[in-house]
């Protein structure tokens, strides 16, 4: 079985939250973390990016209404083309990725999606604070 999908931790820069005092205050949360899965030899749109976010979720219409006004944590997934370091994933610049495993070819995208979607998302106002790293 060649060309197994590789599983990466993806690290994205969060603009001003990733530098200076914010970097020290937030620690690992100064960066946005996600899971990137790509075949070893990727083709156009053969990769998937998964993460959680408590940010704005804009309606796909001319009105651009925020569909997440309570800023709840949401599981997200996106099919993407082959990413490179400094590529933009969901609007953020990817500054690094670390391979953490491989997925056998017989495991379907639906199975992967189901497994990741079953992980509990962070909770607002939790103590200690929860985020995309926790």
C-alpha positions in Angstrom: 0.0 0.0 0.0 1.8 3.0 -1.2 1.0 6.7 -0.9 -0.6 6.4 2.5 -2.1 9.6 3.9 0.2 11.4 6.3 -1.2 13.0 9.5 0.3 16.3 10.5 -0.2 18.8 13.4 -0.5 22.1 11.6 0.6 25.3 13.3 -0.7 28.7 12.0 0.3 32.2 12.9 -2.4 34.3 14.6 -1.1 37.7 13.7 -0.7 39.9 16.8 -1.6 37.1 19.1 1.5 35.2 18.1 4.1 37.8 18.9 5.5 39.9 21.8 3.7 39.9 25.1 0.8 37.9 23.7 3.1 35.1 22.7 4.5 34.9 26.2 1.0 35.2 27.9 -0.7 32.7 25.6 2.0 30.1 25.4 1.1 27.4 22.9 -2.3 29.0 22.3 -0.5 32.0 20.7 -0.7 29.8 17.6 -3.7 28.1 16.0 -3.4 24.3 15.8 -5.1 21.9 13.5 -4.8 18.5 11.9 -3.8 18.2 8.3 -4.1 15.0 6.3 -2.5 14.6 2.9 -1.3 11.7 0.7 2.5 11.5 0.4 2.1 12.4 -3.3 -0.7 14.9 -3.2 -2.9 16.1 -6.1 -5.2 19.1 -6.3 -7.7 19.0 -3.5 -6.5 15.7 -2.1 -5.8 17.1 1.4 -8.1 17.8 4.4 -7.7 20.3 7.2 -9.5 19.9 10.5 -9.7 22.2 13.4 -11.9 23.9 16.0 -12.6 27.6 16.3 -14.6 29.9 18.4 -14.4 32.7 15.8 -16.8 34.4 13.4 -18.6 32.1 11.0 -19.9 34.1 8.1 -22.9 33.2 6.1 -22.2 32.5 2.5 -24.4 35.3 1.1 -24.1 39.0 0.3 -25.3 39.8 3.8 -22.3 38.1 5.5 -24.1 37.5 8.8 -22.2 36.0 11.6 -23.7 32.5 12.2 -21.8 32.1 15.5 -22.7 35.2 17.5 -22.2 33.4 20.8 -18.6 32.4 19.7 -19.1 28.8 20.6 -16.4 26.3 19.7 -17.1 24.6 16.3 -15.5 21.6 14.6 -14.4 22.6 11.1 -13.1 20.7 8.1 -12.0 21.9 4.7 -10.8 20.0 1.6 -7.7 21.8 0.3 -5.1 21.7 -2.3 -1.5 20.7 -1.4 -0.4 23.0 1.4 3.2 24.3 1.8 4.7 26.1 4.7 3.5 29.7 4.5 0.3 28.5 2.8 -2.9 30.0 4.0 -5.3 27.6 5.8 -8.6 29.1 6.7 -7.1 32.6 6.4 -4.1 32.0 8.6 -0.5 31.4 7.5 0.8 27.9 8.2 4.2 28.3 9.8 4.9 24.6 10.4 3.7 21.1 10.3 4.8 18.0 12.2 4.1 14.5 10.9 2.5 12.4 13.7 1.3 9.3 11.8 -0.1 7.7 8.7 -3.6 6.5 7.8 -4.0 3.2 5.9 -5.6 3.5 2.5 -8.5 1.3 3.5 -9.6 3.9 6.1 -12.2 6.2 4.4 -12.4 10.0 4.7 -15.8 9.5 6.3 -14.3 7.3 9.0 -11.5 9.9 9.6 -14.1 12.7 9.7 -16.3 10.8 12.1 -13.5 10.0 14.5 -12.3 13.6 14.6 -15.8 15.1 14.8 -16.5 12.8 17.9 -13.7 14.6 19.9 -15.3 17.0 22.4 -14.7 20.6 21.4 -13.4 23.1 24.0 -16.0 24.8 26.2 -16.4 28.5 26.7 -15.6 29.8 30.2 -14.0 26.5 31.3 -11.4 26.6 34.1 -8.7 26.1 33.2 -9.3 27.9 29.9 -9.7 25.6 26.9 -8.7 26.4 23.3 -7.7 24.8 20.0 -4.6 23.3 21.7 -6.4 21.7 24.7 
